[in-house]
Amino acid sequence: MSKLVARRTLFAALFALGLSGAASAGAPMQGLGQAWPNAVDVSLNPHYHAYTFVVGGITYVQINDAGGNVLGAVGTSGGQFIVLPIGNPQFVSTPQQAAAAIAASPVAAGAIVYNDGATVISAIPLSDGTTALQATTAAAPAMKPSTQISTMQTCDVVTCSTHGA
């Protein structure tokens, strides 16, 4: 299935779930968007809270700061992501969607807040006091082409060390 078709399917499923959630009180999504939802905190970092909601094969992950303020949330299934319109969605990036242009810059390395083996979400503190969220698949990130070394490449100690290989 192409990425475009998979993304459209995810959007259709999210839309359908939104309609069915509105129609039924007590839906499993109850609490999404709240400061202290009725869900288990699965955060890997004591400075943040992570809550998951699974409906129809789609995992929704909400990240809050230590005070319960909703930073953002994503829906994910099969490596596809969608940023949910809660918290500060302009500060959330996914492989399919970059965060909005932000004037602030990172002041520290990102801290992993959530990792379920398929999805990893990191929180990145910014110079203006806000926090950006970055959602990615749990697969190892690809190396930049400039740092990749072909297994067919041959070099001597001088050439490889000179070129940073």
C-alpha positions in Angstrom: 0.0 0.0 0.0 1.4 3.4 -0.9 2.1 5.9 1.8 -0.6 8.2 0.3 -3.2 5.5 0.4 -2.2 4.5 3.9 -2.3 8.1 5.1 -5.8 8.6 3.6 -7.0 5.4 5.2 -5.6 6.7 8.6 -7.4 10.0 8.1 -10.7 8.3 7.2 -10.4 6.0 10.3 -9.7 9.0 12.5 -12.6 10.9 11.1 -14.9 7.9 11.5 -13.7 7.3 15.1 -14.3 11.0 15.9 -17.9 10.6 14.7 -18.5 7.4 16.6 -16.8 8.8 19.7 -19.1 11.8 19.7 -22.1 9.5 19.4 -21.3 7.2 22.4 -20.7 8.3 25.9 -17.9 6.5 27.7 -15.9 5.8 24.5 -12.4 4.4 25.1 -11.0 7.8 24.0 -12.4 9.4 27.1 -9.8 11.6 28.6 -7.8 12.4 25.5 -6.8 16.1 25.7 -7.3 16.3 29.5 -4.5 17.3 31.9 -5.0 14.1 34.0 -6.8 11.6 31.8 -8.1 8.4 33.3 -5.3 6.3 31.7 -2.0 4.8 32.8 1.0 7.1 32.6 3.5 5.2 30.4 6.1 7.9 30.3 9.8 6.9 30.2 10.8 10.3 31.6 9.9 11.6 35.1 9.5 15.2 33.7 6.7 14.3 31.4 3.5 12.2 31.3 2.5 9.9 28.4 -0.9 8.5 28.0 -2.1 6.0 25.3 -5.5 5.3 23.9 -6.1 2.5 21.4 -9.2 2.5 19.3 -9.7 0.5 16.1 -6.1 -0.4 15.6 -4.9 3.3 15.9 -2.8 4.3 18.9 -3.3 7.8 20.2 -0.4 9.1 22.3 -0.7 12.2 24.4 2.3 13.9 26.0 1.8 16.3 29.0 4.4 18.2 30.9 5.0 17.5 34.6 2.3 20.0 35.6 -0.3 18.2 33.4 -0.3 20.7 30.6 -1.0 19.0 27.3 2.0 19.5 25.0 0.6 17.6 22.1 -0.7 14.2 20.7 -0.4 12.0 17.7 -2.4 9.2 16.2 -0.3 6.4 14.7 -0.8 3.1 12.9 1.5 1.2 10.6 4.2 3.8 10.6 1.8 6.6 9.6 1.2 9.6 11.9 -1.3 12.4 12.3 -0.9 15.3 14.7 -4.0 15.8 16.8 -5.4 19.3 17.4 -4.8 19.4 21.1 -2.0 21.0 23.2 0.4 22.9 20.9 0.1 21.0 17.6 2.4 23.5 15.9 5.3 22.2 18.0 4.7 18.5 17.0 6.5 16.9 14.1 6.1 13.5 12.6 7.7 11.8 9.6 4.8 13.0 7.5 4.4 16.5 8.9 7.0 19.0 10.0 6.4 21.3 13.0 5.6 24.9 12.2 8.5 27.3 11.7 9.5 28.2 15.3 11.8 31.1 16.2 13.1 29.3 19.3 16.0 26.9 19.2 16.6 23.7 21.1 18.4 24.2 24.4 19.1 20.6 25.2 19.0 17.2 23.4 15.6 15.6 23.1 14.5 13.2 25.9 12.6 10.1 25.0 9.2 10.2 26.7 7.5 7.3 24.9 8.6 4.2 23.2 6.3 1.2 22.5 8.7 -0.6 20.1 6.9 0.9 17.1 6.7 4.6 18.0 9.1 6.9 19.7 8.2 10.4 21.0 10.9 12.7 22.2 10.4 16.1 24.0 12.8 18.8 23.1 13.1 21.9 25.3 13.2 25.2 23.4 14.9 28.5 24.2 11.5 30.3 24.7 10.4 27.9 27.4 8.2 25.8 25.2 8.7 22.1 24.3 8.6 20.6 20.9 7.6 16.9 20.4 9.1 14.7 17.7 7.3 11.4 16.9 9.1 8.8 14.8 9.0 5.1 14.1 11.1 3.0 16.4 13.2 1.7 13.5 16.8 2.9 13.7 17.2 6.3 11.9 18.9 6.1 8.5 22.4 7.6 8.4 23.0 10.8 6.4 24.4 10.0 3.0 27.6 11.9 3.8 28.3 9.5 6.7 27.4 6.3 5.0 30.2 3.9 3.9 29.5 1.3 1.3 30.6 -2.2 2.2 32.3 -2.3 -1.1 34.5 0.7 -0.4 38.1 0.1 0.2 40.5 2.6 1.8 43.7 2.8 3.7 44.1 4.3 7.2 45.1 7.8 5.9 42.3 8.1 3.4 39.6 6.9 5.7 40.6 9.0 8.7 41.1 12.1 6.5 37.6 11.8 5.1 35.9 11.0 8.5 35.1 7.5 7.5 
